[in-house]
Amino acid sequence: MNGAVPRVGVVTFPGSLDDRDALRAIEQMGGEAVPLWHADRDLRAVDAVILPGGFSYGDYLRCGAIARFAPVMEPVVTFAERGGPVLGICNGFQVLCEAGLLPGAMIRNRSLRFVCRNVWLRVETAQSSLTGGLTPGETIEIPIKHGEGQWIATPEQLGNVERDGLVVFRYASRTGIVDDAHNPNGATNNVAGIRNPAGNVVGLMPHPEHAIDPDVGPTGGQPLFASLLHVAMAGVTG
Amino acid sequence: MRSEELPLHRQLGLTDDELAQIEATLGREPNRTELAMYSVMWSEHCSYKSSKIHLRSLPTEGPAVLVGPGQDAGAVEVGDGIAVVFKIESHSHPSAIEPYQGAATGVGGIVRDVVSMGARPVALLDPLLFGPLTEERNRWLLAGVIAGIGGYGNCIGVPTVGGEIRFADAHTTDPTVDVMCVGIADAADLITAQSRTAQAGSLMVLYGASTGRDGIGGVSVLASATLEDGAEGSRPSVQIGDPFAEKLLIEASLELIAAGSLEGLQDLGGAGITCAVSESATRAGMGASLDLDAVPLREPGMVPFEILTSESQERMLAIVHPSKLGEVRAVLDRWGLTTAVIGELTPGGTLTVRSGGAVVAEVPAPSLADDGPVYDRPAVRPARAVGNGEDPTFVPFEKDLTEAVLTVLTAPNVASKRWAFEQYDRVVQGNTVAGPDSDAAVVRVAGTLKGLALSTDSKSRFGRLDPFLGAAHAVAESARNVAVTGATPIAITNCLNFGNPERPEVMWELTESIRGIRDACLAFDTPVTGGNVSLYNESGDSAIWPTPVIGMLGLLEDYRLRAPSGFPRPGMAIYLAGETFAELGGSEFAEAVLGVVTGKPPALDLSKERALHRFLIAAAGSAVLASAHDCGDGGLVIALLEAAIGGGHGFAVSLAGDLPSHVALFSESASRAVLSVDPADEEAFVRLAAEHGVPVARLGETGGPRALVEGLFDVPVDELRDAWETAIPRLLGET
């Protein structure tokens, strides 16, 4: 299908905040942005799905705990199980964990405060829908903004995640040093983002959709969206 | 006399004269419900009764002004049919009692004001003043207010892009917590939000949260009286915020406005349903029939006055033609919002309130909304004012200058506020070109090259010494902060934070401040589009300093031409624009190093100030500025250090002239800016300055790891950054 453009859906839950930003990032990177609604069971034939940042349903219970029961999550889970690329950003990451698509959970930041700043991430694997064009060890700059972003896991989960190389990004220095001084929220092993074993489902706390346009921030999100669109495109042409 | 022994009207905050005025209006005694309605609508907070006659002197008109004072928020046109809606409001009294919820609901209220004008909120700024952080209660207030602003603002998807945080003894009991919201709308959509097309028979639709007992009488109990001992007992008068509900309200309201489904829209804030219904009816030139049985309640047993005056958050009142009710309900259902038709507009001007089938109140709607009392309270200049005490400008200073510079750099007013700003989401919506660490925040208008430059400023230390000058300086600094980015100052909103207006000294400070705002706004062609007055900020007999806070809106036609505040590269020529005089009265140096707030504040020549703005705008527009930074608190040396820290490049300068060294470094003379210029552009730069009649002096160059003022100061920039950034966390005991 020459000239086809991958269709990437962004789910709006009540309380989603960065849904418009994700839609805009998709278009800026050359994809077709497709709004999806939490109460619909229809993914509108998209080639990839993004669960955006925000405070779905207010997050008064546990982040993402209610969103996972939204009608739209049924087809999202099916889509993911069939190998469709699914990206969870911030609150979307929390939803993916709650839905059992990714291991672990997020608790309040070590500082007990919300934190918004640009951070450096070290890419740990190219085996994911988000890091296809990247080299392990390289660093990218992306903003974080969350109050509950400290990723934790049971010892068994953590062992599996590290053994199977499921960590996609770690908080690091600009030069790639992973240490406590560069851990903005206390996440276990500096984990900023992880994938499922197949690599089609990725969740991360930082906001790549806010790292596309150099006029308003860093540009570390560009290669990530390029990779996602590339993988989605493979779905279109395949 | 215990309060329950007072007659009811006095318990509710009404004077005997005001009761007589109500009786004359009604031709009878008001019943308890009516009395409660008047008490909230005629409160200082809602009626502006002490400030109204003085506010009339402010310039409010200009070619760009679409909506002036008196509406939920002001609006100006910035070209291409784009309207910018903006307003500032205070939530100081609730925040003094319950800092998290007080600050959070302040954000919610101002956001609804902007939404009810038909605009999408795109930016929040929070000017805050606290007592010294050496006291535990002040640290608790700071932490709570910052968390509350973030906790609410971060959950509704509106970036918090700026504001300021200042400290003064006078704010120990009475913090000042103001919040400004800026929104963008199609100019054509604004009218929808203002009940102009409403007619008799149109329905009043209440949607959003249900009505509870929280915040009953907030405007009269909290906002219109001083806080005395035992104020914690007022805690039930503080409202509780639900930002998730607010987010749904924003989206649903904007969808209804875009679809043209509404004849009018008003948020429910101070004075709750009473205010929203009486103002909506009055603006439409009509009366209203209101049925309290239709109001969704949070708890049983609420009596009419409670329902009428509850300040439960996250509620809106829409005026809807009966033929559109179905489509309105459909949108609100989709967003999961509770909807209730609570009444309709009626011919004539009477507001009739029913409960249980019986009429419980019947009053002329305009008597609540428009015809409150207006006072010309006595204003007397106190003996201490103007030039009080020894002027620090003329006190010889023999101590170590390096130490003095570090003391000022790490003083709480000057030190980095990153600890606070990092708790705010400044990037959501994806249009934040410059955030809280810039002189003015810059938010681009999506889909255009236009940038809105936004700054909030107060100069209460100057105001303490001379309220007229303090207010004029606040306007000048806010305009300068906008102009250093290259933006043209367009219009202001203001929040007037003062003590008890029944004291002639406070009234004098208020009238002098308004005069200062007036003169400066006239000189800069920046009309006042609205604002808020927060009085009774005092406890015992100690009032806050006169603190008018200015919220300035500036416009960049091309946000890409914005000048940054930090030195961007080594090898740039550094210039000071403007002149330095021997002016240390009320300066940061005098307070932080000498421990005094005395003397005469710097002079302010409004025409020189305006010339500087025009020069900065022209220089940024023709791209001859590498950077531009306002010279404010701490004087020239602090402006240089901030530009070095911000840009990550050192500098070497020498200061000519015959001023004593400490005066040259720390004088806070007005109308100055520290600029850096690429050597290739210097000739054009100097010519442009001459054309605008602005004196510029070449001080030195950027580059290297050190901040060097020849013969006076030489410290590595990294050391300075560390000291500047850790000062506030250290005061909070975190490092």
Interface residues (C-beta under 8 A of the other chain):
Chain A: P14 G15 L17 D18 R20 D21 R24 G54 F55 Y57 G58 D59 Y60 R113 F114 V115 C116 R117 P143 K145 G147 H207 E209 H210 D213 D215 V216 G217
Chain B: A147 G150 G151 N154 C155 I156 G157 D242 P243 F244 A245 K247 L248 W335 G336 F421 E422 Q423 Y424 D425 R426 V427 V428 Q429 G430 N431 T432 V433 R444 Y559 R560
